[in-house]
Structure formats: structure tokens, C-alpha cells
Amino acid sequence: MKYLHTMVRVSDLDASLRFYCEGLGLQENRRKEVPGGRFTLVFLAAPESPDAELELTWNWDPEEDMGSARNFGHLAFRVDDIYALCEHLQGMGYTINRPPRDGHMAFVRSPDLISVELLQKGDALPQREPWASMENTGTW
């Protein structure tokens, strides 16, 4: 058995690509347009694990409310510098729902409310402001 990918539905492909690629640093591996089914599949992966893909599925015709996505759980990525990535995402306008107070773990949500866990590679970084005293925001 081989793990292939995780699929999440997205309502705005451009907004999702901005979050996952520009924000998190994932790279697009391939894309498949399916005119007959009126949808697009975009496969993304982190540079260090190109075989573990995230499949974004965008249906061309707007769907009903896709819900809060809390029942999905979350995606998790190991990152080189959790503080730098959280600063980068915050600078792009994303809310860090669970700040990396411990220098180890943070949560942010995608434009489609998918929870994304960020985990510091190796040992936790020393606590530092503004993260150490930042409160949680919303749910993750």
C-alpha cells in the first residue's frame, strides 16, 4: 500500500493557491482540467515530501455552503522556522488561530476553513514575543 494524497474541496482556486503556495510554500506538481465534469484538480506538495500530495478540487459551478470543515480534522506540515512562517502568513492577511506560543505548534485556516497545523522541525524554538503572549483566535 502507498499513501497517495488528501483531497479538500475549495471554493476559490486562486485564493487557495495563494494560501497553500505563496503562504505555506507548497509547490504545484500537476493540474487536471475536466471540462466534462466541470472541475479542476490541482496537486500540491511540500518540497521535502513531493510524493505526499494535497489535492485541491475546485468545482466550476458554485456549491452550497461547504460547512466549517471542522469534521475534516487538519493538515499538518513540518516547518523550518515556525515564527518566520507565521509572520509571513500574518503579513499576507491570514489569522494565526493558535499562535506558536510554545515555539513548536501553530494552527491557521485556509480560505475554505481547512485547519492547518504547523509543527516546528526538530526541537521547539525558544519562546518569543509577540507569539508567547498572543491569545487564540476563533477555532482551528
Stockholm file with secondary structure:
# STOCKHOLM 1.0

chainA/1-140         MKYLHTMVRVSDLDASLRFYCEGLGLQENRRKEVPGGRFTLVFLAAPESPDAELELTWNWDPEEDMGSARNFGHLAFRVDDIYALCEHLQGMGYTINRPPRDGHMAFVRSPDLISVELLQKGDALPQREPWASMENTGTW
#=GR chainA/1-140 SS CCCCEEEEEESCHHHHHIIIIIITCCEEEEEEEETTTTEEEEEEEETTEEEEEEEEEEESSCCSCCCCCGGGCEEEEEESCHHHHHHHHHHTTCCEEECCTTSSEEEEECTTCCEEEEEESSSCCCCCTTGGGCCCCSCC
#=GC SS_cons         CCCCEEEEEESCHHHHHIIIIIITCCEEEEEEEETTTTEEEEEEEETTEEEEEEEEEEESSCCSCCCCCGGGCEEEEEESCHHHHHHHHHHTTCCEEECCTTSSEEEEECTTCCEEEEEESSSCCCCCTTGGGCCCCSCC
//
